[in-house]
């Protein structure tokens, strides 16, 4: 056996590459997790916005139902007055009373729907300590701050570019692709 004094480190390069690869995969998984977290936050915000819209709709339906009951009551009183004066048949009071009752039932249903929507909204409210919160009984939904704003069409392209860069799903795909290429 002859030795020329040359040593060749064969395994050293493989171990270093494995470590770099593991580090790159860990970074990619971290980026993927960040994208997943952003996706979950966006999903929650979308759900909260939909629930707020449903709460607002239930509130408006309740207000409209109350107005409908008031109008039906006004009509019933007017029909009764006409019957007493002899201008209308007594049967007209039955029809007016049935309409008032139908509207009253609709008002009760709208009130129940509003209360249910309020309970759902309260499920989204928590204190900083993690305790559930209740809405003030006089609290009502508002559209203040939710008005439509005119959109500058030149900004749309810029927004699309930003969305492609920041969208959680795009971040996840990019992180996954980075992990595969390393």
PyMOL commands that set and color helices and strands:
alter all, ss='L'
color gray80, all
select helices_A, chain A and resi 10-85+91-122+153-166+168-181
alter helices_A, ss='H'
color red, helices_A
deselect
rebuild
show_as cartoon
